[in-house]
Amino acid sequence: MASAREMRLRIKSVKNISQVTRALEAVSAAKVRKSVQAVAATRPYATKAWQVLTHVAAQPGRHSLHPLLTERPNPSSTLAIVVTSDRGLAGAYNTNIIRFIAQRFDSHRTPVRYMAVGRKGRDLLVRRKKELLADFSNLPAAPSFADVSAIGRMAVAEFEAGNVDEVYLVYTDFINMARQVATMKKLLPLELEAGHQVMDLQKGGAVAAYDYEPDLRELLDEIIPRFTALQVYQAILESQASEHAARMVAMHSATDNARELAGAYELQYNKMRQQTITNDILDIVGGAEALAAV
């Protein structure tokens, strides 16, 4: 059994840890609010960009309009962009992403190369001996579109050069504070929803008609790479909000567990002190009785 001094040190250590986890919980709560605001701010632009691109790509002969819309019949290589965090202490956030990747790509029909966004994902992929094409770590806490646009440009360049035949984006979708879901989206070639049309509700549900200048090919040359980079940017914002939410929940649970453990140690310490005092009293009484009998 531990001594009273060891018990006091354990109690002090656990209480110190609870203070740290409580501080991390407060920091994550502040960060997740900012991250959710950033996610909400980009959604209208992403939605409108998707509507314009869908309308343009829905023109007759869409597969001949642009190489980034063309499905390659016999793909031989795949690229997966994996978004994780640079820091730990976020519960199962990073582990869930890697487990999700293993389920989707370990038995994929083609060899898979990975582009890691986040130090934790990079380390886990290297540990699993996966082929790493690029690493984007230490992104700003509140990244701008310019900070992450290179990721989308690199994916487009690899696809256009024929080095990969399909590109997937794997990230954590922020649903709410208690739920974040690992998600996979096909980034290239761009997939449009079957039968999807952009409707103009102000015209009674008729398909809106637009005249595009310059021509469609030149327009798609500009829109598709930008939209691809925008998808990556939105995924990173979603992942950051999910990371902070997961860390806040994990630190809240750690704080509660530390308090329970400190309470259990204090109870054990008090029992030990009470037992020591009782033994001392018994020794004194025994000694007094012995002296009285002499």
Secondary structure by P-SEA (a helix, b strand, c coil): cccaaaaaaaaaaaaaaaaaaaaaaaaaaaaaaaaaaaaaaaaaaaaaaaaaaaaaaaccccccccccccccccccbbbbbbbbbccccccaaaaaaaaaaaacccccccbbbbbbccaaaaaaaaaaccccccccccccccccccccaaaaaaaaaaaaaccccbbbbbbbbbccccbbbbbbbbcccccccccccccccccccccbbbbbcccaaaaaaccaaaaaaaaaaaaaaaaaaaaaaaaaaaaaaaaaaaaaaaaaaaaaaaaaaaaaaaaaaaaaaaaaaaaaac
